[in-house]
Amino acid sequence: MIPDLKGLGMKRLYCLLVLCLGAVLIPGCAASSLPDEPYEAGAYNLYPAPEGAYVGDTMPFVTKDGELELYYLYDTDHNGQGYHPIYKYSTENLYSYEDHGMVLNFGRMSDPDPALGTGSVLQDHDGLYHLFYTGHNDTGNGGKGKECVMHAVSTDSENWTKVPEDTFFSPENYSKDDFRDPEVFWSEEDQCWWMLIAAREDTQGGVVARYTSADLKNWTFEGPLYAPHEQYMLECPDLFKMGDKYYLTYSWDCVTYYAVGDSAYGPFKAPADNVLDGNNFIFYAAKTAEIGGTRYLCGWLGRAGLSSDSGVYQWAGNVLNHQLVQKEDGTLGVCEPETFSQYFTAEKKVNAVKKAGKVKVKGNSITLSADAGSYALADMGTRAQTMVLECDVKLDDNGIAGFAFGGSEADPSYTALCLNAGEDLVHYEGTEIQDLEKYGPEAYTKFDFSKTDTHHVTLVCENEIVVLYIDDTKALSSRIRHSVDGAHIGVFSYGCGASFENITMKLPN
């Protein structure tokens, strides 16, 4: 309806015309910019690391009070002859950690453990704490082998005493130099203690070896629990039950894997896709912990490689915990820890403007369309130092869409965190959006986009760490340095149509 303009003054008439024209314009139809907002790096509360050092393989232990104690190998850029002492964090919620410092130091060069390796912590039926760990000595321990299983005890889980007489080496026909990562737990079915060890058998290659004990001192070798005849080693093994299934996690090739069985004794079979996060030391050496009926997969995100945002990482970095989800078909998925909802409680208004291509913004939803070889982009302003973003994503078959980082006055370029339906991958390599066709995915996790038309995506950001979860199924964890120091966050589509609906952003209160 056209309003009656009679009697309106020229100024009022001009304002009314502007309002009327604005009402028929498609929001976001003209490219514009959101101003840069102040940005300041903060602490790593969700993904801690020691100052000036890195978190290596984690050894999670849950106390009777439900507190998670994360023992870990302490790594630096200047390790000496002795290295990897064991340090500890503790947390009640996975977003606030207490640093306990070092709890067990490495030994002398004449000892079996001038370097420490991964292990596990438990409390026996009398309340005594036990730490089983790897001793590593490149001199070979007088022909016994470079690696062995070692034992320490404590009455308070803080002050530990080594028990050198409990040390033992690999059995016959097993590598003397690859015998590590003991995982010890009580078996109700066998009424004894089990120990799983990453070992290498002469004919079967990498296996998970099983030992049993009645007293946590004398161990009997029971043979391999799992021998897939694929990897050189199956590091950091862990065995747990969810529902009526048993799951065995292990790591090699810079990746954490899992296999499934109907019994603790196996046989275990790896699903066709048995990776829950990315490759390239994105998420490694993960073991699990059950807290209040919820099981978490506890590992680390590697520190950045030689080039920024390459998607290639080095050994050790920051703590990284995923919540495990059991699917109806018995496979596993991951999502953000449910406790994060207690941390992110402040709503942030979602604003978006068109930066390139065909963009329509309506409330908390953004629709984009781009022809082959081009992209559409909407900018949502400066990315907060710590934030969580959730949305529902639809994209064309064989299309690429996702999240963009950049666009500040200091650096107007945008890099792409991709949902790649054409290759069934989620990936990030620091590639600028316009160059996506030039470079193939290198840092990725597989994801089947064909199972549903709409995908629920959660993005958790803290400093340069950005973790993407999709459909409670997969994660891709990244270090995106192009997302900090005032960079903006946006959404894009490349050569396809896509929509990002029900977008919400939350900050810590």
Stockholm file with secondary structure:
# STOCKHOLM 1.0

chainA/1-509         MIPDLKGLGMKRLYCLLVLCLGAVLIPGCAASSLPDEPYEAGAYNLYPAPEGAYVGDTMPFVTKDGELELYYLYDTDHNGQGYHPIYKYSTENLYSYEDHGMVLNFGRMSDPDPALGTGSVLQDHDGLYHLFYTGHNDTGNGGKGKECVMHAVSTDSENWTKVPEDTFFSPENYSKDDFRDPEVFWSEEDQCWWMLIAAREDTQGGVVARYTSADLKNWTFEGPLYAPHEQYMLECPDLFKMGDKYYLTYSWDCVTYYAVGDSAYGPFKAPADNVLDGNNFIFYAAKTAEIGGTRYLCGWLGRAGLSSDSGVYQWAGNVLNHQLVQKEDGTLGVCEPETFSQYFTAEKKVNAVKKAGKVKVKGNSITLSADAGSYALADMGTRAQTMVLECDVKLDDNGIAGFAFGGSEADPSYTALCLNAGEDLVHYEGTEIQDLEKYGPEAYTKFDFSKTDTHHVTLVCENEIVVLYIDDTKALSSRIRHSVDGAHIGVFSYGCGASFENITMKLPN
#=GR chainA/1-509 SS CCCCCTTCCHHHHHHHHHHHHHHHSCTTCSCCCCCCCCCCCCCCSSSCCCTTSEEEEEEEEECTTSCEEEEEEEECTTCCSSBCCEEEEEESSSSSEEEEEEEECCCCTTSSCSEEEEEEEEECTTSCEEEEEEEECTTCGGGTCSEEEEEEEESSSSSCEECGGGCBCCCTTEEEEEEEEEEEEEETTTTEEEEEEEEEETTTEEEEEEEEESSSSSCEEEEEEECCSCSSCCEEEEEEEETTEEEEEEEETTEEEEEEESSTTCCCBCCSSCBSSCTTTTSEEEEEEEETTEEEEEEEEEEECSSTTCSCEEEEEEEEEEEEEECTTSCEEEECCTTHHHHEEEEECCCCEEEESEEEEETTEEEEECCTTCEEEEEEEECCSEEEEEEEEEECTTCEEEEEEECCSSCCCEEEEEEETTTTEEECSSCBGGGTTTSCCCSEEECCGGGCSCEEEEEEEETTEEEEEETTTEEEEEECGGGSTTCEEEEEEESSEEEEEEEEEEEEC
#=GC SS_cons         CCCCCTTCCHHHHHHHHHHHHHHHSCTTCSCCCCCCCCCCCCCCSSSCCCTTSEEEEEEEEECTTSCEEEEEEEECTTCCSSBCCEEEEEESSSSSEEEEEEEECCCCTTSSCSEEEEEEEEECTTSCEEEEEEEECTTCGGGTCSEEEEEEEESSSSSCEECGGGCBCCCTTEEEEEEEEEEEEEETTTTEEEEEEEEEETTTEEEEEEEEESSSSSCEEEEEEECCSCSSCCEEEEEEEETTEEEEEEEETTEEEEEEESSTTCCCBCCSSCBSSCTTTTSEEEEEEEETTEEEEEEEEEEECSSTTCSCEEEEEEEEEEEEEECTTSCEEEECCTTHHHHEEEEECCCCEEEESEEEEETTEEEEECCTTCEEEEEEEECCSEEEEEEEEEECTTCEEEEEEECCSSCCCEEEEEEETTTTEEECSSCBGGGTTTSCCCSEEECCGGGCSCEEEEEEEETTEEEEEETTTEEEEEECGGGSTTCEEEEEEESSEEEEEEEEEEEEC
//
